[in-house]
Amino acid sequence: MRYNVSDQIKEYYDNASVDKIRDYVYGNKRVEMAWETILSHVNNPVNVLEIGCGIGAMCSRINARWPASHVTGIDISEKSIEIAKKLFETAQCKFYTSLPPIMDNNKRFDLILLIDVLEHVEKSKREQLVSFIASNLSDDGMLLLAFPTPHMLNINRQFFPEKLQPIEEDI
């Protein structure tokens, strides 16, 4: 799975990797809530995929909580993936800018995560993403989505436009 993304969007997310490090060090309430949701609904996943993994902090938590799991994180930001590999990569936890070809259509995931990602996917590309998820989620697998409400995005649009990312779609 590789989306055609403009260089401007890739550059934005490469630059945002500093914010992701800050969130890892100081915490991010939305990520913490997603983690609590994972802990309350997931039990011993075998193959995990996080789409939009950033610097890999959530993948690392999953790897630490369930060390036998195989965790794959993907992100369009090469800089974020470089950081993820340096900080968190293990034999069981790997990071890529797209799924490695050997995994495409050969490995199904029992947990797929999109944490604060779906709202940044262009509407025209969502069908491709949904199709990918549907064909790669195991029959008894779980998909976990976390995203801001349209109300929250409208507040940001009105009062904090500097917080908006290049693509901010209401979900």
C-alpha positions, 0 to 999 in steps of 0.5 A: 500500500503506497499512496501518491502524496504530494511532496508538500504533504510529506514535508509537513509530516517530516517536519511534524516528527518533532511534535511527535517526539514531544508527544511521546515525551510529555504525553498526548491525551488523545493517544492516551485515550486510544491506548486505554481503548486498546487495552480494554478491547484487545487481548493478545494480538498476533499480527498488528498493523498501525497505519500512520504510526508516526515515530512508532510510539504506539507500536512500541507500547503494543510490542512491550505489552504483547511481546510475542506479537508481530507489529508493523508500523507504516507512515508516509513520513520518511523522517518519522520512520527513521526515528521509529527505527532508531527508537523502537525497532525490534525483531517483532516491531518493524517500520516502513514507509509502505508495506513491504512487498512480501507482506502484501496479500500474504499476511492478515492482521488481527488488529489494525489501528488508525489513530488520528489518521483517517481525518487526514486521508483525502476523501478520494483515497478513502475507498482505496484505504477501506479496500486495503483494510478489508482485504488485510484484516483477519476474519475475527480481527479488530479495526480501531479508529480514533479521530477528532469530531467535526465539532473539534475540527471546527473549533480548530478551524475557527480559533486555532488554524495553525493546528490544522494539518494539510488535509483535515476532513470531517469524519 
